Amino acid sequence: MSVERFWNLVEAARASVEEPSDGDQVGERARQLLDELPLEEVAELARAEWELRARSYRVDLWGAAYLINGGCSDDGFEYFRGWLMSQGREVFERAVADPDTLADVPAVQAGQDLESEEMFGVANLVYWEHTGEALPDRADYPALPEFWDFDDDDEVRRRFPRLNVIVD
């Protein structure tokens, strides 16, 4: 239920900003909405957000972020996933299932900056700001399989045939 509530919060944030493709605008509005909630609910939403962050911690999605953003460090991948969450459940679920579907997202097609530090960990940050305490430790991210060479053009074309055309 808290994952559903998290997505409802994201949708409310998206609906009330000028540019919903801008992850930082969505993240800032999500932060404002979280500020209005009881701390117990913020903690629940932080756990839900962690689940989504862990689900999106995937090599294939990292490769797509690398292609789209012209490189992608560890922090860059976190902020990319923050942007991805800011785009709502449908975009997020499709991208986690098949990162090549990001080719359908207008912000990707427009070549916008696809990172959002504001959105990544927003519920944890609000909890910390109100309490001065971090939430209890979570499990580590899942182990990633071996990385493939994100700079290998043939491999990129094979894995992301649609994205490669848009970004190229």
C-alpha positions in Angstrom: 0.0 0.0 0.0 2.8 2.5 0.7 4.2 2.0 -2.8 0.8 2.9 -4.2 0.7 5.9 -1.8 4.2 7.0 -3.0 3.1 6.9 -6.6 0.0 9.0 -5.6 2.3 11.5 -4.0 4.4 11.7 -7.2 1.4 12.1 -9.4 0.1 14.9 -7.1 3.5 16.6 -7.4 3.6 16.2 -11.2 0.1 17.7 -11.5 1.0 20.8 -9.6 4.2 21.8 -11.3 4.7 23.9 -14.5 7.0 21.3 -16.2 6.4 17.7 -15.0 9.3 16.4 -17.1 11.6 18.4 -14.9 12.5 16.0 -12.1 13.8 18.8 -9.8 10.5 20.6 -10.0 8.6 17.4 -9.2 11.1 16.6 -6.4 10.7 20.0 -4.8 6.9 19.8 -4.9 7.0 16.2 -3.6 9.1 17.5 -0.7 6.5 20.2 0.1 3.8 17.6 0.1 5.8 15.3 2.3 6.3 18.2 4.8 2.5 18.2 5.3 2.3 14.5 6.3 2.8 12.9 9.7 6.3 11.6 10.3 5.1 8.0 10.4 3.7 8.3 6.9 6.9 9.9 5.7 8.8 7.0 7.1 6.5 4.5 5.3 6.9 6.4 2.0 10.7 6.4 2.5 10.5 2.6 2.7 8.4 2.5 -0.4 10.8 4.8 -2.2 13.7 2.5 -1.2 11.8 -0.5 -2.7 11.5 1.4 -6.0 15.1 2.5 -5.9 16.2 -1.1 -5.3 14.0 -2.4 -8.2 15.5 0.1 -10.6 19.1 -0.7 -9.6 19.8 -2.6 -12.8 22.7 -2.8 -15.2 20.5 -2.5 -18.3 18.9 0.7 -16.9 22.3 2.0 -16.0 23.4 1.4 -19.6 20.4 3.4 -20.9 21.2 6.2 -18.5 24.8 6.2 -19.7 23.6 6.4 -23.3 21.0 9.1 -22.7 23.1 11.3 -20.5 26.4 10.8 -22.3 28.0 9.0 -19.4 26.7 8.0 -15.9 28.7 7.8 -12.7 27.4 6.1 -9.5 25.8 9.3 -8.3 24.6 10.1 -11.8 22.8 6.8 -11.9 21.1 7.6 -8.6 20.0 11.0 -9.9 18.8 9.4 -13.1 16.7 7.0 -11.1 15.4 10.0 -9.1 14.3 11.6 -12.4 12.8 8.3 -13.5 10.7 8.1 -10.4 9.6 11.8 -10.9 8.1 10.8 -14.3 5.5 8.6 -12.6 4.6 5.0 -12.2 3.9 4.2 -15.9 7.2 5.5 -17.2 9.1 4.0 -14.3 7.5 0.5 -14.6 8.0 0.4 -18.4 11.6 1.5 -18.1 12.5 -1.0 -15.4 10.9 -3.8 -17.5 12.6 -2.6 -20.7 14.9 0.5 -20.7 14.5 0.9 -24.5 11.0 2.1 -23.8 12.5 5.4 -22.6 12.7 6.2 -26.3 8.9 7.0 -26.0 9.4 9.6 -23.3 9.2 13.2 -24.6 12.0 14.4 -22.3 14.3 11.8 -23.6 13.4 12.7 -27.2 14.0 16.4 -26.4 17.5 15.7 -25.0 16.6 17.2 -21.6 18.8 16.8 -18.5 17.6 13.5 -17.0 18.8 13.7 -13.5 17.1 14.8 -10.3 19.0 15.0 -7.1 15.9 16.7 -5.6 13.7 13.5 -6.1 16.2 10.8 -5.2 15.7 10.0 -1.6 13.2 12.8 -1.1 11.2 11.0 1.7 14.3 10.1 3.6 15.5 13.7 3.4 12.2 15.1 4.7 12.3 12.6 7.6 15.8 13.6 8.5 15.0 17.3 8.3 12.2 16.9 10.7 13.8 14.6 13.2 17.6 15.0 12.8 17.7 11.2 12.6 18.2 8.9 9.7 15.7 6.1 9.2 17.0 2.6 10.1 19.4 1.0 7.7 17.9 -0.7 4.7 19.3 -3.7 3.0 21.9 -3.1 0.3 21.0 -2.8 -3.3 20.7 -6.1 -5.1 24.0 -7.5 -6.6 24.4 -6.4 -10.2 25.4 -8.9 -12.9 28.6 -8.1 -14.7 28.6 -4.8 -16.6 28.9 -4.8 -20.3 30.9 -2.1 -22.1 28.6 0.9 -22.3 30.9 2.4 -24.9 30.6 -0.5 -27.3 28.5 0.9 -30.1 27.4 -2.5 -31.5 26.3 -3.7 -28.0 24.4 -0.4 -27.5 22.6 -0.8 -30.8 21.7 -4.4 -29.9 20.4 -3.6 -26.4 18.7 -0.3 -27.2 17.7 -0.2 -30.8 15.1 2.5 -30.3 17.0 4.6 -27.8 20.1 4.5 -29.8 18.4 6.1 -32.8 16.9 8.9 -30.6 20.1 9.7 -28.7 22.4 9.3 -31.7 
